[in-house]
C-alpha cells in the first residue's frame, strides 16, 4: 500500500493526527514504540476534554485547587472556579488515543523508527522502522510524513533546520501510591517554586487518583533530579509511599522556527517544540499541533503544493503565540532567583491574577474582556519585579 501520510510517533500529537486523517478518509499509518510512558504531570484543561471528546473514565482526578509554594514554604491556594483541571494517566491515555485512531481507520504499527529514504522516480518517501515482534526492518511507502516522535526528535534532527539545537529541560518524576491521609490532598495540585528543588523551573505533586506524580524539571546540567524529588517527597510527607515507577525525559522550551522540510514532511507536538513556557504544559498543545499537522497534510494532498505544509505552524502560532510569549516573559522574569520566586507567589495571592490566569488556562486564550484587571496586574507585576513591593507572608 502507498499511504497518504505516515505518522512517526503515537503520543497524543501523533495519535490525534492519525484520528483526524483517518476521519478525512486518508490512508494513514501510525508507527509507535510500545511500552514507553512519558514522564508527565498529566494535566488536561476542560477545553481539551470538550474539544477532543475525552470520556470521563480517562480522567483519574479532578483538581479543584492549585497550591503555589514559595522558597520560604509560604503557600497560596488558588481555587479553580466553575470547573476543574482534569488529570490523566499517560500510560492509559496515550493508548486510548492510539486505539481510537485504529478504530477510525488508521493502520497501526509497533516498532522503532530508523530512517527516511526517498524514491525520486515514484516521488514517494520510504519510512523504515524495526518491527517490535519480529525485529525485522519494515518499509512503508508514503506521499507525506508527520514527525511526532517527541522532544529531541530523530525526525526533526534529520529533516528540519534547527532540529538538532532545540532547547529543553529534563523532567523527572516518580509515580507513587497516593496516601490516604496527611498533608496530601487528592483534589489539589502543588507547584513548588524553590531553587533547591529546581534552579530554573519548578517541582510538583499532581494527584492521579490512586497514585500521584511527584517530580521536577531543570535545564541545568549536573543538577541532581532524584535528590530534588526525594526532598519534595520528604517535605510533603510522601517519602513513605511506595514508588510504582520512575521516569525522565526532555521537555522542549520553545517552538521551532520551521516545522516542515519544504517537500514532504511536517512536525507536530514536542518534536515541533510546542510546550507552554513557564508551566511546561504539553498535552493540549500536542493534540492541537497534531490536528494542525493533519489538516496541513490533507491540504497539501488536495493542492499538491508542498507550501501547504507550512499551514500547521502558521495556524498554530496564530492562535497561541501570544500566550506563549506572555508565559515565556513570566518565566524569564520570575524563575531567575528565589527572591523573584517569592515575589511571584506573592503576586499569585491577587484575586485578579488568579481569575485571569485560570480563565486563560481553562479556555486557552488570553482574557481580553477585563482591561482594568489587566492594567492592575501589570502595575502590580512591575512593582513586584522592581522590589518596591515586599513579598508578603
N, C-alpha and C positions, 0 to 999 in steps of 0.2 A: 504494500500500500504506500502511496505517496500522500503524506499528511499535509494539510494546510499549515498547521502550526505544531511544533514540538515544544513542550514546556519542560525546562530543566529545573527541578526543584518542586516539591509538593507540600511546602508550608502554606500558611494562609494566603500568601500572594499567588503562588503558582496554582494552588488548588482553585482559588477564586477565578483566576484567568481561564482555567480549564472548564469550569462550570459555565462561565459566560460564553466561551466559544462553542461549547457543545450545545448550549441553548440556541445559539445562532446557526446551528446545523453545520458547523465546520468540522472537518476531520482533524481531531486533535489527540495528541498523545501526551501523557504526563509521566515523567520519569522522577522517581523519588527514592532516596535511600531509606530503607525501613529501619526502625529501631532507634533512631536518634531523636532525643527530646531536647528542644532548645530551652536553655535557662531563661525564664520569663516570669515576671510578676503575674501576668495573666489578666490584666485589667482590660475590660471592654466597655465602651460608653453605650448609653441607650441608643444612640443613633446607629451604631453598628448592629446591635441586636435587631433593631427595626428594619434597617435597610437591607440586611442580608438574611432576614428571616431565620434567626438563630432560635431553636427551640429551647424552652425553659430548662429542659433536662441537661443542657450543656452548661448552664450557669450553676457553678458549685457553691457560690457565695454571693450575697447581695450586700454591698458595702453601703452603710448609711452615714459614716463619719470618716474623715481623714484627719489624722493627728500629725501635726508638724512638731518635731523635737529638735531643739536648738543645741549648740555645743555645750551649754551650761545646764542641759536637761530641762529647760523650760518647755512647756507643751502648749500648743494652741490646737483646739479641736474645731474643725470646720464641718458643720452639718451639711449633708447633701440633700438639699431641699427638692421636693417634687420629683422624687425618683431615687435611683440608686446607681452605683457603679457595679457592673457585673464582673465576676471573676470566673475564668475558665482554666481548666487543667489542660495544658498544651498536648500532652500525650493523647488525650481523648478528642480534644477539639480539632487538632490537625487531621486526625484520622477520619473524623466525621466529615470534614470538608472534602477530603480525598474520595471518600465513599460517595458523597453527593455528586462529585464530578463524574465518577464512573457511572452512576445511575443516570446522569444527564446524557451520557453517550461517549465520554472521553475514554480512550484506551489507556489503561494504567499499567505501567511497568515499574518493577522494583530493581534497582541497581545503582551503580556508581558511575556518574558521568566521567568520561575520559577525554574526549576531544570533539572538535567540529572540523570536518573537511568539506570541500565543495567540488561539485561537478559542473564545470563551466559549460559543457555541451548540453546538459539537461537543464541548466540554470536552477539547480537544486542544491541544498545543503544536506550533509550527512551528519547526524548526531550519533556518536558512538558511545556506548556505555557497557559496563560489565554487569551482566545479569546476576542477581544475588544467588539464586539456587544453583544454576549450572556453572557459574563463574566464567561463562563464555562471553566474548565480545559480541554485542548486538548492534546493528546499524539501522537507523531509521531515516528514510528519505523524507525531506520536508521542504516546503516553499519558504517558510518563515520559522523563526525561533524566538521564544521568550526565555530569557535567563532570569530565573528566580531562585538561585541557589545560595542565597543568604549573604551575610557580610563576608568580606574578603572572597567574593565570588570568583570562582575559577573562570566562569564565562566572561565576567567583566574584565578580569585581568588579561584575558587573551584577546578580547574583541573591542574594548571601549577605551578611548584615550582617558587617562586619569584613573582607570580602574584598578591600577596597582598601588595607588597612593591615597586612597580614601581614608580620612582619619576615623578612629574608632576608640571606644572604651572597651575594656574587658569586664564583662559582667560575670559574677559568680553567685550561685545561691545553693542553699540546702533545703530540700523538701523534708519537713519534719512532721511527725504526728502532732496534731493540734491538741494542746492541753484542755482539760475540762474546766479549769479554774485558774486563779492567779491574775496577773496583770494583763493577760491576753484577752482580747475582745474579738470574737468571730465575725463581728459586723463592722470592724474598724481597720483601716489601713494605717500603719505607722510609717512615716517618712522621716529619716534621721539625717539631719544636716550637721556633720561633725567631721573636722579634718582628720581626726584619728580613725574614723570609720572609712571615710573617703576624702582624699585631699582635693578632689575636683568634681565630685558627683554627689551621690547620697547613698544611704543604706535604707533597707525596707523590711517590713514584716507585712506580708499580704496573705490574708486568710483564704484557704481553698476548701472550705467545708471541713472534712475530716483531717485535712492536712494544712500546712502553711508553707509559704515560700519566705525564707529569710536570706537576705543577701545584700550585695552592694556592687558598685562598679567604679572603675577608675581608668584613666589613660596613662597613669604614672607607672613607668617600668620599675619592676622590683618591689612594688607595694605588695604586702602580704594579704591577699584577699581572704584566705582561710582564717587567718588570725583576726581580721576585722569582723568577719561573720561570727566567729566564736565570741567576740566581745559583744556583738548585738544580742546574741542568744543569752549570754550571761547577764547583761544589763536588763534584759526583759524577762528573766526568769524562765527561759526556754532551753537552758543548757541540759536539762534532764530529759528532754523529749527525744524519742527515738528518731534517728536520722534515716529517712527512707532512701534518698539518693542525693548525690552531689553533681553539679553541672556547671560548666563555664563556657562562655562563647563571646566573640566580639559583637559590639553594637555600633553601627556606623553613626557618625555625628553630623554629617552634612550631605545633602543630596548632590550627586554627581552633576557636573555641568552639561554632560551629554549622556543620554540613555540609549541611543541607537548607534549602529555602526554604518548607517547610511545606505544599507543594501538589503539585509535580510534578518536583522536581529535587534531586539529591544529588551531592556532590563525592567525588572519590577521588584518592589519590596526592598528588603535590606540590600540586595545586590545593587539597587539604584541609590541607596543611602537614605531612604525615606523613613527615618526615625525622628520623632519630635525632639528638638533640643530641650534641655532643662529637665523634662520629665522622662525621657527615654521611651516614651510610648511608641509602640510599633505595630501592634496587630491591626488597628483600624487603618492606619496609613498603608500597611502592606496590602490589605484587601482592596482598598481603593486603587492602589498602584497596579495591582493585578487586573482589576477591572478595566482601568485605563489602557493597560498594555494589550488586553484582549480586544478592546474596541479599536485601538490603533492598528493592530494586525488585521482585523476584519476590514477596516477602511482601506488598508494597503492592498489586500487581496481583491477588493472591488475595483480599485482605481489602477492597480498595477503600477503604482507610483511609490517608490520607497520613501519619499519625503513624508508620507502619511505616518510613518513610524514615529516621527517627531511629535505627533499629537499626544502621545502618552505623557511626556514631560510637560508640554505646553498646558494641557488641560489640568494636570495635577497641580502644577505650580500656580496657575491662575487662581485656583480655588484655595490653596493652602500656604502659599509663600509668605503672606503677611503674618499668619500665626507662627510660622517657623522663625521668621525674623524677630518677632517680639520675644519668643521663648529663648532664642539664641542670645539676644541682648540681655535678658534677665539672667541667664546662666553666666554670661561673661561678667555681669555686674556683681552678682551675689555669691558665686561659688569660689571666689578667689581666696578668702580667708575666713577664719572663724568669727572675726568681728563682723564681716559682711553677712555671714550666715545668721548670726544672732539678730542682726537688723532685719534680715529677710523674714525670720519667724515673727518678729515684732510687727512687721508690715502685714503679715497674714492675719493678725488679730482684727484688722479693719473689716467691718461688715461689707462695705462696698467691694473690697478686694475679694473677699470670699464669694460673694454672689456672682460677680463678673467672671471670676476665674472658673467657677464650676458651670456657669451658664455656657461659657465658651467651650469648656471641655465636653460637656454633655452633648452639645449640638455641633461642635467642630467649626464654629465660626466666631469671630470676634463680635461681641455685642456692641452694636452701634446706636441703640435706641436711648442710651442714658449718657449723653455727653457731659453733663455736670459731674456724674460719678467718675467718668474717665479723667476729667480735669483734676478732680480732688485726688485721685490715686496718683496721677502724675506728679502733683505737688508734693504729696507725702513721700513718694519714691525718691524724689530729688533731695528732700530733707534728710531721709534716712541715709542715702548714699553719701551726702556731704558731711554727715556726722552732727548736723545741727539738732537732730532729734536723737535722744538716747534710746538704746534698746531697753524696753520696759520689761518688768517682771510680771 
